[in-house]
Amino acid sequence: MKSKPDIRELTLKNGLDYPNDEELLMLILGSGTRDCSVRNLAHNVNDVIDVSATDELLGKLGEVKGMGPGKVLQVAAAVELGRRKNQWTGLRISHASELVPFIKAYSIKSKEHFLCITLNGNHEIIKVNVVSVGTVNSSLIYPREVMEIAIKDKAAAIIISHNHPSGNLEPSESDINTTEKLISAAHVMGIPILDHIIISSGGYFSFLENGLLFTED
């Protein structure tokens, strides 16, 4: 008799939208203990996560029977990663300076990272997407890739951004040409580009603020 598929098989088959919260924790935990199945352990851990503040989570998880230091760190790290990745969701952007704190982690990268920040109709952040990773002084961008991301996220508008590992915030001729091509593609798709922001460890440069964002009528 064929055994019933476990949550790992079902998730691999159906995607990460398939498991509920406790089943996601089962995937993180991997196994239970002799006295507590992984499903029951995940249930108990989920209850703790729901009522624990960020600064007390490690301690509270450590009080759950069956949670050793390794499992505590696995779960706490997963929760913290999710918090960091989603802390900007729903934030309304009306000025470049409001977005910079949420993408500044890319300002110190040793290679150029090109980002597409998708926004809803209220100009609230949907997602920060990495479109491509280039070399120390360039990244290759195709308008199709940016537009595909915008469509996938059901964006009403987007902001594009990339870092300059050199620290120089001035846009290059390539930056300006790339921006113009992306604006043309965005105009065809009806998804406006609100700004192009260059970031580095020394600050940021906004195409909009500096009069370089020439949108098409």
Sequence and secondary structure as in RCSB ss.txt:
>XXXX:A:sequence
MKSKPDIRELTLKNGLDYPNDEELLMLILGSGTRDCSVRNLAHNVNDVIDVSATDELLGKLGEVKGMGPGKVLQV
AAAVELGRRKNQWTGLRISHASELVPFIKAYSIKSKEHFLCITLNGNHEIIKVNVVSVGTVNSSLIYPREVMEIA
IKDKAAAIIISHNHPSGNLEPSESDINTTEKLISAAHVMGIPILDHIIISSGGYFSFLENGLLFTED
>XXXX:A:secstr
      HHHHHHHH TTSS HHHHHHHHH    SSS HHHHHHHHHHHHHH  GGGHHHHHHTSTT  HHHHHHH
HHHHHHHHHHHTTTT B SSHHHHHHHHGGGGG SS EEEEEEE TT BEEEEEEEEE  SS     HHHHHHHH
HHTT SEEEEEEE TT   S  HHHHHHHHHHHHHHHHHT  EEEEEEEETTEEEETTTTT      
